[in-house]
Amino acid sequence: MDEGRNPSRPDPDLAEEASWVDADPEMLEFRADADAGTDRRAQELTADVAAEQEQRRQRRYLMRALLRSPTFMTGLVIVIFWVLMGAFSWVFTQSPFSVDAMASLQAPSGSHWFGTDDLGRDVFARTMAGARTVLIIAPLATILALLWGGIIGLAAGFYRGITDEVIMRLVDVLLALPIIITSILILSLLGKSLAIVIVVIGALFTPVVSRTIRSAVIGEREREYVMAARLRGERSAFVMAREILPNITQPIIVEGTIRLGYAVFTAATLSFLGFGLVPPSPDWGLTIATERVFLQIAPWTVLFPAAALASLVVGVNLITDGLGRVFSK
Amino acid sequence: MLRLIGRRLLLMIPTLILVSILVFALAEVLPGDVGRTILGPYATQEQVEILNQQMGVDRPLYERYLSWAGGFVTGDWGESLLLKTAVFPTVMRALGNSLILAGFALVIIVPTSILIGVFAGLRRDSALDRTITVSTLSMTVIPEFVSGVILLYIFAVWLKWLPVTAMPPAGSNFFDRFYYLILPAIPLMFLELGYIARMARVGTVQVLAMPYIRTAVLKGLPRRRVIFGHVLRNAMVPTVTVIGSQVGWLIGGLVVIETLFVYPGIGKVMVDAAQYHDVVMLEASVLVVAVIYMIANLIADIVVALLNPRIRMGG
């Protein structure tokens, strides 16, 4: 059961009833029937128990459906592969940074599977290690966007009225420029660092996320359980965080995976344009930007990182697609 | 209809003012002491103040904003810090180049993606349909510089069918330009393909389920006429709507593609200005892009209104 809904709350009366429910649901039903008019809370709790079982059943069903979805599983395998590479590729590849002037721009061979770049660095090692930066930036930026967008969207959707109006007009202004342009503008002025890129992408994705969450909240706020919580006299913050939020997890998860795909796209694009990372980072976008002058004489320096980036983006989007399909069934 | 356009144009003004304040604030306030930034840590405080006064940055913020915005409206966009040339003609020339590339890309994008989408919709749920859906979606989500370098390698380096550069050598005729623009336009097409094709497919599937299609088939119309006369026409409305919503992506794509192909468009101007801290050029190019973006969105809305009688009459 949602921990927020009973024992952890400082309400001795309710806590007692809750333990009683756990002990003997039939007894509760009996009592609820006995004085239906006065003890609505007990009824709510029985409903909670049933709802919880239903929820658990549904979650199991969703998991099974996801495991059986070829789209989702293919995406998951690709993404897990790159996460492992980003985390551990240093262990088994050559160093992605060691320079060998005598071996520059060598074609793929037994000792260098993907060849070497202009500084004689091993392209295989750099391609595998290149997953790291993008897989740090994109998820963190997505989490920031979900956090900020979640708070803004909940507030706008829950309070409606003037709060909603003001927030949504601000969102419109923020969306008046294409994201890539705003981020170039900000990053060129704030300087280049991993943390700044994460914050900027997170901030620029916030308006879209808050829009999605706002509309999900609006769909929920007139439901009976929200009314009940409000009539119990719960504070708005409690109703938003403990009642509405758990009920909109599906749209939040789908929005999160969609944003993750865009975050990978945006992070890679920014480092390609020269606003993300600085050499000698093996980041894919950066590598494609710096090595593209060798496309005619040493295409492997560019094509392997390009293929790697393409596979990661497609992987994330396959996950999104699979999730969306399973959830919408 | 005219009232609708008029209202939208009026609504653009406050948004534009807010965007210009945002751009101004980001570009002028964040860097802190401009004179110190230019002169570096070894200049005396006196020298910094003199430079600040010469550039007028010691005046109050609102005064600077008003003179900057006023200059922007009257076409006095200042002088580039980097190139030492007037900003207005530079930005306008670049904008012209970008519009040629974007227009050419749109001419390729729209019919191709609609045809692909309708084709998939007509063969709904077949293996072909699934292949088309998955591959167009993959093309859309892959960053344009990735598909760009891969296409460059295949068609320019390996097969040698197309030129490596995006601009023809000086002195070649106007139509040669388009031959050079094919390669940059394809990644832009990929960027939009997934969404537009998907909408066209959904539109087709929906239209096919309509009773009037059954009627048309049953009364013995040849398949070609059913498709072109009924299906295509009615599946167009949602498709055109989504094309309008893709303008932002197209602009973002232009920035990247112009950088990749070293094409002298407004995206390249903007990225260079940002790289080298040419604030005057940066402000002007960002604001121009914002205006173009809003106008493009407006045109998209007007086209949608024209296609949909309910909006057309109601407006």
Boltz contact constraints between the chains, C-beta under 6 A:
constraints:
  - contact:
      token1: [A, 173]
      token2: [B, 18]
      max_distance: 6.0
  - contact:
      token1: [A, 176]
      token2: [B, 15]
      max_distance: 6.0
  - contact:
      token1: [A, 176]
      token2: [B, 19]
      max_distance: 6.0
  - contact:
      token1: [A, 177]
      token2: [B, 290]
      max_distance: 6.0
  - contact:
      token1: [A, 178]
      token2: [B, 248]
      max_distance: 6.0
  - contact:
      token1: [A, 178]
      token2: [B, 251]
      max_distance: 6.0
  - contact:
      token1: [A, 178]
      token2: [B, 252]
      max_distance: 6.0
  - contact:
      token1: [A, 180]
      token2: [B, 252]
      max_distance: 6.0
  - contact:
      token1: [A, 180]
      token2: [B, 255]
      max_distance: 6.0
  - contact:
      token1: [A, 181]
      token2: [B, 289]
      max_distance: 6.0
  - contact:
      token1: [A, 184]
      token2: [B, 274]
      max_distance: 6.0
  - contact:
      token1: [A, 185]
      token2: [B, 26]
      max_distance: 6.0
  - contact:
      token1: [A, 185]
      token2: [B, 286]
      max_distance: 6.0
  - contact:
      token1: [A, 188]
      token2: [B, 274]
      max_distance: 6.0
  - contact:
      token1: [A, 189]
      token2: [B, 30]
      max_distance: 6.0
  - contact:
      token1: [A, 265]
      token2: [B, 143]
      max_distance: 6.0
  - contact:
      token1: [A, 268]
      token2: [B, 143]
      max_distance: 6.0
  - contact:
      token1: [A, 269]
      token2: [B, 143]
      max_distance: 6.0
  - contact:
      token1: [A, 269]
      token2: [B, 256]
      max_distance: 6.0
  - contact:
      token1: [A, 272]
      token2: [B, 145]
      max_distance: 6.0
  - contact:
      token1: [A, 273]
      token2: [B, 259]
      max_distance: 6.0
  - contact:
      token1: [A, 273]
      token2: [B, 271]
      max_distance: 6.0
  - contact:
      token1: [A, 288]
      token2: [B, 149]
      max_distance: 6.0
  - contact:
      token1: [A, 292]
      token2: [B, 149]
      max_distance: 6.0
  - contact:
      token1: [A, 295]
      token2: [B, 153]
      max_distance: 6.0
  - contact:
      token1: [A, 296]
      token2: [B, 157]
      max_distance: 6.0
  - contact:
      token1: [A, 299]
      token2: [B, 153]
      max_distance: 6.0
  - contact:
      token1: [A, 302]
      token2: [B, 149]
      max_distance: 6.0
  - contact:
      token1: [A, 306]
      token2: [B, 146]
      max_distance: 6.0
  - contact:
      token1: [A, 306]
      token2: [B, 149]
      max_distance: 6.0
  - contact:
      token1: [A, 306]
      token2: [B, 150]
      max_distance: 6.0
  - contact:
      token1: [A, 309]
      token2: [B, 146]
      max_distance: 6.0
  - contact:
      token1: [A, 310]
      token2: [B, 142]
      max_distance: 6.0
  - contact:
      token1: [A, 310]
      token2: [B, 146]
      max_distance: 6.0
  - contact:
      token1: [A, 313]
      token2: [B, 141]
      max_distance: 6.0
  - contact:
      token1: [A, 313]
      token2: [B, 142]
      max_distance: 6.0
  - contact:
      token1: [A, 314]
      token2: [B, 138]
      max_distance: 6.0
  - contact:
      token1: [A, 317]
      token2: [B, 141]
      max_distance: 6.0
